[in-house]
Amino acid sequence: MMRSRAIRAAARAIQTAGALVLATGCTGVGSSASPSLPASVEATPSTTPSVMYVPAASATHIPAAAGDPGPIPTDSITVDLGGETNGVTVCAGWVWVQVYSETDAIVQIDPDTGAVVDQVDGGTNLACFDGEPWAAVGGNEIRHLDPETRATLASIAVVNAYYVGSGAGSVWTASGRDVVRIDPETAEVVATIRVDPTFDVTEVEGSDDAIWASVKYGDAVYRIDPLTNTVVVRVQAGAYAHGILVQPDAVWISNAHEDTVTRIDPETNSPFFLNGPGAGVGLAEGGGFVWASSREDGILFRIDPATSQATPVVRIGGWPYGISATETTLWVSDGLTSVYGIPFTELGE
């Protein structure tokens, strides 16, 4: 995930005033054992059929649990990257952090030591497909990268491409009001899907069965059928629907202008809301939980997927924007200059 220039300017203004309590991340949900592209896929724009609309006006809200979040554990790894730390993705054994310091870059970090290995200049977001990184670079290119050398294995030109995701055997990117589908074997665009008639798509993530695209200015998330490359459902989420985490039995959407997370049942497309986190944007799964954050208080929340209740656990400070996980460690950026690797053993139950 990457913050907009307007949000960056606002954050800097607050810093100057000495009142910063702010500081997304987005986890790339890689698709392993991905199926091949369906034969019906064609490299042409698809039209949107009559879309089912699922409102959220009467949806259930689950309050957050009470709790006193502690400080960042002392045995955490702290990496100061010298610029605004945004989205975080774990892929190919590395931690990748999007950093803005006058220019964009994706920084590659060794998760065992916190050492910076290298960076991808111009990178704004990164997804993991079959264990390999795909990066949005410069707003006009998607790159397939060699995870060890950062060499470009393939490059696909896509306009207004700042976020990238994976699912259904493909790499996907937001491109204005469209979602673009890329065949990872040929590095070619195989479908361009109009999602929203008015607003730009924010992020896109998926599974083998469905691709989900958030539209923050419409407070909505759209479901795309990857067999037909058509939008089939529009679900009303919360204010500024942004980050996406896709699990087999739940789709999680963070709402950046309110501290709520929308949980969607992919069987029924019905939404309900979790109060507490959400405005921090980042979402991740790890250690048996879902993780999200609050922007105003800089707090990391642990969500029990069995109860959908969020519990505050660590006060990160700043704006905990990006979240991702290895098997043992949760990585969280603070939106200021740092990213933290916090052992799951320190995050309780």
RAVEN-V879073 format. One record per pair of residues at least 6 apart in sequence whose C-alpha atoms are under 6 Angstrom apart, sorted by the first residue. I is the first residue (numbers start at 0). J is the second residue. Records with the same first field share a line. If there is no record, write none. Layout:
I = J + J
This chain:
0 = 23 + 24 + 25 + 86 + 124
1 = 85
13 = 19
20 = 295 + 317
21 = 294 + 295 + 317 + 318
22 = 317 + 318 + 333 + 334 + 335
23 = 85 + 86 + 280 + 281 + 320 + 321
24 = 85 + 86 + 87 + 281 + 320 + 321 + 322
25 = 86 + 87 + 281 + 282 + 321
26 = 88 + 283 + 323
27 = 88 + 126 + 127
29 = 127 + 128
30 = 128 + 129 + 166
31 = 129
33 = 168
34 = 168
35 = 168
41 = 189 + 190
42 = 189 + 190
43 = 190
44 = 190 + 191 + 192
45 = 192
47 = 229 + 230
50 = 231 + 232
51 = 232
52 = 232 + 233 + 234
53 = 234
54 = 235
55 = 235
58 = 271
59 = 271
60 = 272 + 273
61 = 273 + 274
62 = 274
63 = 274 + 275 + 308 + 309 + 310
64 = 310
66 = 311
68 = 311 + 312 + 313 + 314
69 = 313 + 314
70 = 313 + 314
75 = 340 + 341
76 = 339 + 340
77 = 339
78 = 113 + 337 + 338
79 = 336 + 337
80 = 336 + 337
81 = 336
82 = 98 + 99 + 100 + 336
83 = 98 + 99 + 334 + 335 + 336
84 = 97 + 98 + 332 + 334 + 335 + 336
85 = 97 + 98 + 320 + 321 + 334
86 = 96 + 97 + 321
87 = 95 + 96 + 321 + 322 + 323
88 = 94 + 95 + 323
89 = 323
90 = 127
91 = 130 + 131
93 = 108 + 109
94 = 107 + 108
95 = 106 + 107
96 = 105 + 106
97 = 104 + 105
98 = 104
103 = 121 + 122
104 = 119 + 120 + 121 + 122
105 = 118 + 119 + 122
106 = 118
107 = 115 + 116 + 117 + 118
108 = 114 + 115 + 116
121 = 136 + 137
122 = 135 + 136
123 = 135 + 136 + 161
124 = 134 + 135 + 162
125 = 133 + 134
126 = 132 + 133 + 163 + 164
132 = 144
133 = 142 + 143 + 144
134 = 141 + 142
135 = 141 + 161 + 162
138 = 159 + 160 + 161
139 = 156 + 157 + 158 + 159 + 160
140 = 155 + 156 + 157
141 = 154 + 155
142 = 153 + 154
143 = 151 + 152 + 153
144 = 150 + 151 + 152
159 = 174 + 175
160 = 173 + 174
162 = 172 + 173 + 202
163 = 171 + 172
164 = 170 + 171 + 203 + 204
165 = 171 + 204 + 205
166 = 205 + 206 + 207
167 = 206 + 207
169 = 181 + 182
170 = 181
171 = 179 + 180
172 = 178 + 179
173 = 200
175 = 199
176 = 194 + 195 + 198 + 199 + 200
177 = 192 + 193 + 194
178 = 191 + 192
179 = 190 + 191
180 = 188 + 189 + 190
181 = 187 + 188 + 189
200 = 213 + 214
201 = 213 + 214
202 = 212 + 213
203 = 211 + 212
204 = 210 + 211
205 = 211
209 = 223 + 224
210 = 222 + 223
211 = 221 + 222
212 = 220 + 221
213 = 220 + 240 + 241
214 = 220
215 = 239 + 240 + 241
216 = 239
218 = 236 + 237 + 238 + 239 + 240
219 = 234 + 235 + 236 + 240
220 = 233 + 234
221 = 232 + 233
222 = 230 + 231 + 232
223 = 229 + 230 + 231
237 = 254
238 = 254 + 256
239 = 254 + 255 + 256
240 = 253 + 254
241 = 253 + 254
242 = 252 + 253 + 280 + 281
243 = 251 + 252
244 = 250 + 251
249 = 263 + 264
250 = 262 + 263
251 = 261 + 262
252 = 260 + 261
253 = 260 + 277 + 280
254 = 260 + 277 + 278
255 = 277 + 278 + 280
256 = 278
257 = 278
258 = 275 + 276 + 277 + 278
259 = 273 + 274 + 275 + 276 + 277
260 = 272 + 273 + 277
261 = 271 + 272
262 = 270 + 271
263 = 269 + 270
276 = 291 + 292 + 293
277 = 292 + 293
278 = 293 + 294
279 = 292 + 293 + 294 + 319 + 320
280 = 320
281 = 291 + 320 + 321 + 322
282 = 290 + 291 + 322
283 = 289 + 290 + 322 + 323
285 = 324
288 = 302 + 303
289 = 302
290 = 300 + 301 + 302
291 = 300
292 = 298 + 299 + 300
294 = 318
297 = 314 + 315 + 316 + 317 + 318 + 319
298 = 313 + 314 + 315
299 = 312 + 313
300 = 309 + 310 + 311 + 312
301 = 309 + 310
302 = 308 + 309
317 = 333 + 334
318 = 333 + 334
319 = 332 + 333 + 334
320 = 332 + 334
321 = 331 + 332
322 = 330 + 331
323 = 330
324 = 330
327 = 342 + 343
328 = 340 + 341 + 342 + 343
329 = 340 + 341
330 = 339 + 340
331 = 338 + 339
332 = 338
